Structure formats: C-alpha cells, structure tokens
C-alpha cells in the first residue's frame, strides 16, 4: 500500500514505536510536510528523522484551522490521561484517532472527543522496529471504511495488519502477538541453555540457537505449508527430533498446554489493566 490520502498526520509520542512508524511512513513515500510530531523531548531516531526530512516538531499542538486526517497516539499508557484531553482538541469531525497504547480502551478516548468521532485501537509488536511487525486493530462504530483504510496504510508501513470485529479480542491479540516476541526470545534462551547442558560452550550454543529460531521463523514466513506440516517434515520416525518432541508434546504437560496457559494469563492481565 502506498501512503496516499488527503490531510496531515499528527504523531503524538516519538519513542521506539513512534519512531518505527515514522521511519516506515517516510520510506513508503509519505510527504514529510504532512507530518507533525508532538513530543516535548524529541530524541534518538525520531529526532534524526525529523532533522533529515525537515519534519515539524512541537512540544504541544494548539487547535489549527485545518484539522489532521489522523492523530496517531503513541505515548506510554501511564501518561495518556495527562496528554490526550488537550490533544483531542485538535481533532476535527473527519479526524480518526488511532492509539497504539496498551490497555487503553476505545471508550477512554471517545469520552474526550465529540460524539461520533472515529477511533481505532491498535496493538503492534516490537518486530515493527525492523518492518516485520504485525498489528491487531479494532475500530469503533463511527470509523468509516476510508478511515480504516488510512489507518491500515499507516500501520502496514511496519508490517502486517489484522482487524478484529470486537474490542474484547484485543486482549487476545496482545497475548498472542503483542507479548509473543518475548515467548520466542525465551525459546532462544532456553534452547541455548539446553545446548550448554548438552556439552556445547555458551557462545556456540547461543549462535546455534539464535540462528535456528530466526531461520525457522523465516522459513515459516516464506513457506506455503503451515507450522504443523513444517514440524512433521523435520521429524523422522524414531529419530532425534521425534525423541525431543516426545518431551515437548507430552500429553497434558507439553508445550502446547504451557503456551495456552501463558497466553490466557496474558489475556487475563490485559483485561485487568484495561479496567
């Protein structure tokens, strides 16, 4: 998707995720003159991009004649209540507010906006920083198809996008893909530790584990086969992989049951944080 739509984009918050989005937008041809950054302490990658492309940056935006097409709210959840009421004042009747803050509901934004305002809640994950993320998103009832398309275009600058029909499912999205990179990193840690237990030195075990996890992930991405088929393709009857999988897939105590328990725990915590 090319970044072609009318109006400006306000990026409120330019930390790691905000900077990743900004880099993706610029790489895909969004006119820097149409971007405004609201960030009182602009630094790091976002500052470099702003200077390189001449992007306007302010500590706080005041209402303007022409309201932005999109306000992307990328601040930490704990400061949202402090900054959003003032930010909401720059929204116009055609503006869509898109939040990537965890735990903040559609209703928490709607109460600061005029009735009928469009709001999208999105949950990207950390691989967005290298353009390989995936974002789960949900729109409120006032969001038009055009506004959803604009939000999807902006989000696709850092990876894939999946829309869910019900905001209650965002906690499940967070538990699977939002938190999911940590599960994969833990797998790489555990695999390296197991390699050391099997007699390898730490550096070799780490190299083998990291390359295996990242390579298998890339194979899964590029293959037309699903994960179960790819697993079966590696597993010869009575072989070494089968011996390992007999432990990982032990009935009632295997990795699938453990992962299900982990995801449900993350989902539960997400619901608690959203209350």
VENWO-V438904 format. One record per backbone hydrogen bond with DSSP energy under -1.0 kcal/mol. NH is the residue of the N-H (numbers start at 1). CO is the residue of the C=O. E is the energy in kcal/mol with one decimal. If there is no record, write none. Layout:
<<NH:CO:E> <NH:CO:E>>
//
This chain:
<<3:28:-1.1> <4:2:-1.8> <9:34:-3.0> <10:70:-2.6> <11:36:-3.1> <12:72:-2.9> <13:38:-2.0> <19:15:-2.9> <20:16:-1.9> <21:17:-2.4> <22:18:-2.5> <23:19:-2.6> <24:20:-2.1> <25:21:-2.7> <26:22:-2.3> <27:23:-2.4> <28:24:-1.6> <29:26:-1.6> <30:25:-2.5> <34:31:-2.2> <35:32:-1.6> <36:9:-2.5> <37:56:-2.7> <38:11:-2.6> <39:58:-2.5> <47:43:-1.1> <48:44:-2.1> <49:45:-2.4> <50:46:-2.6> <51:47:-2.4> <52:48:-2.5> <53:49:-2.4> <55:50:-1.9> <58:37:-2.8> <69:8:-1.8> <70:8:-1.6> <71:96:-2.1> <72:10:-3.3> <73:98:-2.9> <74:12:-3.3> <79:76:-1.7> <80:77:-1.0> <83:79:-1.9> <84:80:-2.9> <87:83:-1.7> <88:84:-3.0> <90:87:-1.8> <91:88:-1.3> <95:92:-1.1> <96:69:-2.2> <97:118:-2.4> <98:71:-3.0> <99:120:-2.7> <100:73:-2.5> <109:106:-1.1> <110:106:-2.5> <111:107:-1.9> <112:109:-1.7> <113:110:-1.3> <117:114:-1.5> <120:97:-3.1> <121:138:-2.9> <122:99:-3.3> <123:136:-2.9> <128:125:-2.1> <129:126:-2.4> <130:127:-1.8> <131:128:-1.8> <132:127:-2.5> <133:158:-2.5> <135:160:-2.2> <136:123:-1.8> <137:162:-2.5> <138:121:-2.3> <140:119:-2.6> <143:140:-1.6> <148:144:-2.3> <149:145:-2.2> <150:146:-2.2> <151:147:-2.3> <152:148:-2.8> <153:149:-2.5> <154:150:-2.1> <155:151:-2.4> <156:152:-2.7> <158:155:-2.0> <160:133:-2.0> <162:135:-3.0> <164:137:-2.8> <169:166:-2.0> <170:167:-2.0> <173:169:-2.2> <174:170:-2.9> <175:171:-1.9> <176:172:-1.9> <177:173:-2.5> <178:173:-1.6> <179:174:-2.9> <182:179:-1.5> <184:180:-1.9> <185:181:-2.5> <186:182:-2.1> <187:183:-2.0> <188:184:-2.0> <189:185:-2.3> <190:186:-3.1> <191:187:-2.6> <192:188:-2.1> <193:189:-2.6> <194:190:-2.3> <195:191:-1.8> <196:192:-1.9> <197:193:-2.1> <198:194:-1.4> <199:196:-1.7> <200:195:-2.3> <205:201:-2.6> <206:202:-2.4> <207:203:-2.3> <208:204:-2.6> <209:205:-2.5> <210:206:-2.8> <211:207:-2.2> <212:208:-2.0> <213:209:-2.6> <214:210:-2.5> <215:211:-2.4> <216:212:-2.5> <217:213:-2.0> <218:214:-2.0> <219:215:-2.4> <220:216:-2.4> <221:217:-2.0> <222:218:-2.3> <223:219:-2.1> <230:226:-2.2> <231:227:-2.5> <232:228:-2.3> <233:229:-2.1> <234:230:-1.0> <239:236:-2.4> <243:239:-1.7> <244:240:-2.0> <245:241:-2.9> <246:242:-1.6> <247:244:-1.2> <248:244:-2.0> <249:245:-2.5> <250:247:-1.3> <253:250:-1.9> <255:248:-4.0> <258:254:-2.2> <259:255:-3.0> <260:256:-2.3> <261:257:-2.2> <262:258:-2.2> <263:259:-2.7> <264:260:-2.3> <265:261:-1.8> <266:262:-2.2> <267:263:-2.6> <268:264:-2.3> <269:265:-2.1> <270:266:-2.3> <271:267:-2.0> <272:268:-1.9> <273:269:-2.4> <274:270:-1.4> <275:272:-1.0>>
//
